[in-house]
Structures are given as structure tokens and as C-alpha cells.
Amino acid sequence: MDYLKVSFAFGEIEEYQKDLFIADLAEINFETFEDTDNGFDAFVQQGLFEENKLKALLAEHQELQAQYQIEEVVTENWNKEWESNFSPLIISDECYVRATFHEAQPQYRYEIVIDPKMSFGTGHHQTTTMMMQYILETDFNGADVLDMGAGTAILGILAAKRGAKNIVAIDYDEVCYESAIENAKLNDVDNLVSLHGSKEVIPQQEFDVILANINRNILLDQIESYAAVLKTGGLIFFSGFYETPDLEMIQSHCEKFGLSYQNHKKIDNWVAAKFIKTEN
């Protein structure tokens, strides 16, 4: 599956303006964003890109005076670009995330080796970092875990290293589905099952913990499905959205399905939030 890279350049842009623009881009199927010297690059699956929607969005944000260029990024080029820019990452002084071509660092309690193959979620994005911090703070011993929007399966792999009994990793992107399988093998994780699809492929079993790092609209659509398979007393962690106005919207919707807000983390304006299922 090929991606398009849309490179945006701005004369001047405030951080809050960039956050709002990125949130709107996510609404029209853009998946991930990388800062550049004069703006940022945004990636979208080629089959999901609609330039007319992008132009309409730019008209709504005309104060940004944004310029853009579109470039096709085939799998081979994506992997070369990723390898040339990827640097190892340390989470909470406990977890070391590296690529296959980096040296191991055995002084860290957990090590995760990632080969994304055009899927996203290496831990460098704020949302993934916060979700990993939550996993490191949570008891996963013997837990059945559901990882929604799994990407590289980095969250499920860390849950496994933290003692999870079984992990189901789900992503609608076929490349992510395959990446999860390969990364599980790279990390000697044999209790992770990767499924291709969305909420319709969630197994009808109970889970102790659910991890969902996606985006606000998908979360709002799928929260009911998550609540249906989460045990009473089970934990659910959400990320992929902003503090304002998204967190309040997520919290309000969760209350309808017996999911009680506990706390949240924030990096820049990105948020990860913890909920507990208090009732059926």
C-alpha cells in the first residue's frame, strides 16, 4: 500500500494554529505528521486522498497562507527514509526502543525492536510515548489485552514484556497488520495475535486492558464496542486526540457506557487518558 506525503510550508504559524490544522487533516484521513524546518509533512494512504477536500480545508484556514507539495512515497522509499532518520528512544528510563540496525542496550529493563514497514507508531510521537508511559505504570501480569489501531504493535509488545497473558492487536491497514506480526517475532513475543480490520473483528471475549491510540472520531465511534468487551474493573487507555475540545467529548461519551475517567497525561496539546469500567 503506497502513501502520499503532502509537505506543508507556512510563512508564520502559531503552535495552536498548527494543532488545529493537524486535527482537521486527521478528519480527512491523514495519519501521521512530521515537523520540518518551515512546516510539516503529512502522510495519507494514496487511495484515501481527496485533493478537493484538502483545498476546501485550506480555504477554511486561509489565514495560514499554506503552500503544499504532493509526493508519492512507495514502500521502498519510505523504509529508506525512516532508516535514515530513526533514532533510538528511551521511555521513562525503563524502555529502550530501537531499530534492527541499532546496537542493543541491555542496561534498560525493556527493549523493543521495531521495523515499521510504512506503518506508524515507533514511540516518537507524543501519543505513543504517553501510552507507553501508562503501560510502564500499570500491572499487566496475567492480563488479556486488546490493542486497537495497533500500527507497529509497539504497545502490545510492551504489554507482553510487562507480563500480559494474551494480546490481540487490530489495525485496518494491511501493512500495519503484517508489521505487527513481524515485530512480535522480532521481540520474541509469541502471545500476540494480529487481526486485520476494525471494530467488527474484535473477538467476543473479555479483556482486562484495552489500548486505543487512534483519533477522536474513530474513538467516539468505537467506544461502545470497547466497553462491551472490557471486564468490570478493567482499564482502558485512549490517545490520539487533543486536550481541547476532544478530552471532554471522549469523557462525556465514555460515561454513557460505564467508563469512568481517572486521569490524563499531556505532551504539547496531545493527550492520553485513563478510564476504568465501573458498571456493565
C-alpha positions as CSV (number, residue, x, y, z in Angstrom):
1,M,0.0,0.0,0.0
2,D,1.5,3.3,-1.1
3,Y,1.3,6.6,0.7
4,L,1.4,10.2,-0.3
5,K,3.5,12.8,1.5
6,V,2.0,16.2,1.5
7,S,4.6,18.8,2.5
8,F,3.1,22.0,4.0
9,A,5.0,25.2,4.3
10,F,3.9,28.3,6.2
11,G,5.3,31.8,6.4
12,E,4.4,32.1,10.1
13,I,2.2,29.7,12.2
14,E,1.4,29.6,15.9
15,E,1.6,26.3,17.7
16,Y,-2.2,26.3,18.4
17,Q,-2.9,27.0,14.7
18,K,-0.8,24.1,13.7
19,D,-2.5,21.8,16.2
20,L,-6.0,22.8,14.9
21,F,-4.9,22.3,11.3
22,I,-3.4,18.9,12.0
23,A,-6.6,17.9,13.8
24,D,-8.6,18.9,10.7
25,L,-6.2,17.0,8.4
26,A,-6.8,13.9,10.6
27,E,-10.5,14.2,9.7
28,I,-9.7,13.7,6.0
29,N,-7.7,10.6,6.5
30,F,-4.2,11.9,7.2
31,E,-2.5,9.5,9.6
32,T,0.8,10.9,10.8
33,F,2.8,14.2,10.8
34,E,6.5,15.1,10.9
35,D,7.8,18.6,11.6
36,T,10.1,20.2,9.0
37,D,12.1,23.5,9.0
38,N,9.2,25.6,7.6
39,G,6.1,23.5,8.4
40,F,5.4,19.7,8.5
41,D,4.9,16.7,6.3
42,A,1.6,14.8,6.5
43,F,1.1,11.2,5.3
44,V,-2.1,9.7,3.8
45,Q,-2.9,6.5,2.1
46,Q,-3.0,7.1,-1.6
47,G,-6.4,5.6,-2.1
48,L,-7.9,7.8,0.7
49,F,-6.5,11.1,-0.5
50,E,-9.0,13.6,-1.9
51,E,-7.4,16.8,-3.0
52,N,-10.7,18.7,-3.3
53,K,-11.2,18.2,0.5
54,L,-7.7,19.4,1.2
55,K,-8.3,22.5,-0.9
56,A,-11.6,23.2,1.0
57,L,-9.7,22.8,4.3
58,L,-7.0,25.2,3.2
59,A,-9.7,27.7,2.3
60,E,-11.1,27.4,5.9
61,H,-7.5,28.1,7.2
62,Q,-6.6,30.8,4.7
63,E,-5.0,32.8,7.4
64,L,-2.2,30.3,7.4
65,Q,-1.3,31.1,3.8
66,A,-0.2,27.5,3.4
67,Q,1.7,26.1,0.4
68,Y,1.8,22.4,-0.3
69,Q,3.5,19.8,-2.5
70,I,2.4,16.2,-3.0
71,E,4.9,13.4,-3.4
72,E,4.3,9.6,-3.7
73,V,6.1,7.6,-1.1
74,V,6.4,3.9,-2.1
75,T,7.3,1.3,0.4
76,E,10.9,1.0,-0.5
77,N,11.5,4.8,-0.3
78,W,9.6,5.0,3.0
79,N,11.8,2.4,4.6
80,K,15.0,4.2,3.4
81,E,13.7,7.5,4.7
82,W,12.7,6.0,8.0
83,E,16.1,4.2,8.5
84,S,18.0,7.4,7.7
85,N,16.0,9.5,10.3
86,F,15.1,7.0,13.0
87,S,16.9,7.4,16.3
88,P,16.6,5.2,19.4
89,L,14.2,6.3,22.0
90,I,14.1,5.9,25.8
91,I,10.8,5.9,27.7
92,S,10.7,6.7,31.4
93,D,14.3,5.5,31.8
94,E,12.9,1.9,31.5
95,C,12.2,1.1,27.9
96,Y,14.6,1.3,25.0
97,V,13.1,1.4,21.5
98,R,15.5,0.8,18.7
99,A,15.6,-0.4,15.1
100,T,17.2,-3.6,13.9
101,F,20.3,-1.8,12.8
102,H,20.9,-0.2,16.2
103,E,23.0,-1.8,19.0
104,A,21.2,-3.4,21.9
105,Q,21.3,-1.5,25.3
106,P,20.9,-4.2,28.0
107,Q,21.0,-1.8,30.8
108,Y,17.4,-0.9,30.2
109,R,14.7,-3.1,31.7
110,Y,12.7,-3.4,28.5
111,E,14.0,-3.3,24.9
112,I,11.7,-3.2,21.9
113,V,13.0,-3.7,18.3
114,I,10.8,-2.0,15.7
115,D,10.7,-2.3,11.9
116,P,7.7,-0.2,10.8
117,K,7.5,-1.0,7.1
118,M,5.3,2.0,6.4
119,S,3.2,1.6,9.5
120,F,3.4,4.2,12.2
121,G,4.0,4.1,15.9
122,T,7.7,4.0,16.8
123,G,7.2,5.7,20.1
124,H,8.5,9.1,18.9
125,H,5.0,10.6,18.6
126,Q,3.7,12.2,21.8
127,T,0.6,10.0,21.9
128,T,2.6,6.7,21.6
129,T,5.1,8.0,24.2
130,M,2.3,8.7,26.7
131,M,0.6,5.3,26.1
132,M,3.9,3.6,26.8
133,Q,4.3,5.6,30.0
134,Y,0.9,4.4,31.1
135,I,1.8,0.8,30.3
136,L,5.0,1.1,32.4
137,E,2.9,2.4,35.3
138,T,0.3,-0.4,35.1
139,D,0.2,-4.0,36.3
140,F,-0.2,-6.2,33.2
141,N,0.6,-9.6,34.9
142,G,-1.8,-12.2,33.5
143,A,-3.9,-9.6,31.6
144,D,-5.8,-10.2,28.4
145,V,-5.1,-7.1,26.3
146,L,-6.8,-5.5,23.3
147,D,-4.6,-3.1,21.2
148,M,-6.8,-1.1,18.8
149,G,-5.1,0.8,15.9
150,A,-2.0,-1.2,16.7
151,G,0.2,0.1,14.0
152,T,3.7,-1.5,14.6
153,A,2.2,-3.2,17.7
154,I,4.7,-1.4,19.9
155,L,2.1,-1.0,22.7
156,G,1.0,-4.7,22.6
157,I,4.7,-5.8,22.6
158,L,5.4,-3.6,25.7
159,A,2.3,-5.1,27.4
160,A,3.6,-8.6,26.7
161,K,7.0,-7.7,28.2
162,R,5.1,-6.3,31.2
163,G,3.5,-9.7,31.8
164,A,0.3,-9.7,29.7
165,K,-1.1,-13.2,29.1
166,N,-2.6,-12.7,25.7
167,I,-2.7,-9.7,23.3
168,V,-5.0,-9.1,20.4
169,A,-3.7,-6.4,18.0
170,I,-6.1,-4.9,15.5
171,D,-5.5,-2.5,12.6
172,Y,-7.5,-1.8,9.4
173,D,-4.3,-1.2,7.4
174,E,-2.9,-4.4,5.9
175,V,0.7,-3.1,6.2
176,C,0.2,-2.5,9.9
177,Y,-1.4,-5.9,10.3
178,E,1.7,-7.5,8.7
179,S,4.1,-5.2,10.6
180,A,2.6,-6.3,13.9
181,I,3.2,-10.0,13.1
182,E,6.8,-9.3,12.1
183,N,7.6,-7.0,15.1
184,A,6.2,-9.6,17.5
185,K,8.6,-12.1,16.1
186,L,11.5,-9.6,16.3
187,N,10.8,-9.2,20.0
188,D,10.2,-12.9,20.8
189,V,6.6,-12.2,21.7
190,D,4.5,-15.4,20.9
191,N,1.3,-14.4,22.6
192,L,0.2,-11.6,20.3
193,V,-2.4,-12.2,17.6
194,S,-2.7,-9.7,14.8
195,L,-6.1,-9.2,13.2
196,H,-6.8,-7.2,10.0
197,G,-9.9,-5.0,10.3
198,S,-11.6,-2.6,12.7
199,K,-14.2,-2.9,15.5
200,E,-16.0,-5.7,13.6
201,V,-13.2,-8.1,14.2
202,I,-12.9,-7.6,17.9
203,P,-13.2,-11.0,19.5
204,Q,-16.2,-11.7,21.6
205,Q,-14.2,-12.3,24.8
206,E,-13.5,-10.2,27.9
207,F,-10.3,-8.1,28.2
208,D,-8.6,-6.8,31.3
209,V,-7.0,-3.8,29.5
210,I,-7.7,-2.0,26.2
211,L,-5.2,0.3,24.5
212,A,-6.6,2.6,21.8
213,N,-4.3,5.1,20.2
214,I,-6.3,6.3,17.1
215,N,-8.1,9.6,16.8
216,R,-11.1,11.3,18.3
217,N,-13.7,10.5,15.7
218,I,-12.8,6.8,15.5
219,L,-12.7,6.5,19.3
220,L,-16.2,8.1,19.6
221,D,-17.5,5.6,17.1
222,Q,-15.8,2.6,18.7
223,I,-16.1,3.3,22.5
224,E,-19.3,1.3,22.8
225,S,-17.6,-1.7,21.2
226,Y,-14.7,-1.4,23.6
227,A,-17.0,-1.2,26.6
228,A,-18.8,-4.3,25.5
229,V,-15.7,-6.5,25.8
230,L,-14.0,-4.8,28.8
231,K,-14.3,-6.5,32.2
232,T,-15.9,-4.6,35.0
233,G,-12.9,-3.1,36.8
234,G,-10.9,-3.3,33.6
235,L,-8.8,-0.4,32.4
236,I,-8.9,1.4,29.1
237,F,-6.3,3.9,27.8
238,F,-7.1,6.3,25.0
239,S,-4.8,8.6,23.0
240,G,-4.6,10.3,19.6
241,F,-6.5,13.4,20.3
242,Y,-6.1,16.9,21.8
243,E,-7.0,18.3,25.3
244,T,-9.4,20.9,23.9
245,P,-12.1,20.1,22.9
246,D,-11.5,16.4,22.4
247,L,-10.9,15.2,26.0
248,E,-14.3,16.5,27.3
249,M,-16.0,14.9,24.3
250,I,-14.3,11.5,24.9
251,Q,-15.1,11.7,28.7
252,S,-18.8,12.5,28.1
253,H,-19.2,9.6,25.6
254,C,-17.4,7.2,27.9
255,E,-19.8,7.9,30.8
256,K,-22.7,6.5,28.6
257,F,-21.0,3.1,28.7
258,G,-19.9,2.9,32.3
259,L,-16.3,4.1,31.7
260,S,-15.2,6.4,34.4
261,Y,-12.4,9.0,33.8
262,Q,-9.4,8.6,36.1
263,N,-6.7,10.9,34.9
264,H,-4.8,12.0,31.8
265,K,-1.3,12.9,30.6
266,K,-0.4,15.8,28.3
267,I,2.5,16.5,26.0
268,D,2.2,19.7,24.0
269,N,-1.5,19.7,23.3
270,W,-1.8,15.9,22.8
271,V,-3.5,13.8,25.5
272,A,-3.6,10.2,26.7
273,A,-6.4,9.4,29.2
274,K,-7.1,6.5,31.6
275,F,-10.6,5.2,32.3
276,I,-12.0,2.3,34.4
277,K,-15.1,0.3,33.7
278,T,-17.3,0.7,36.8
279,E,-20.5,-0.9,35.5
280,N,-22.0,-3.0,32.7
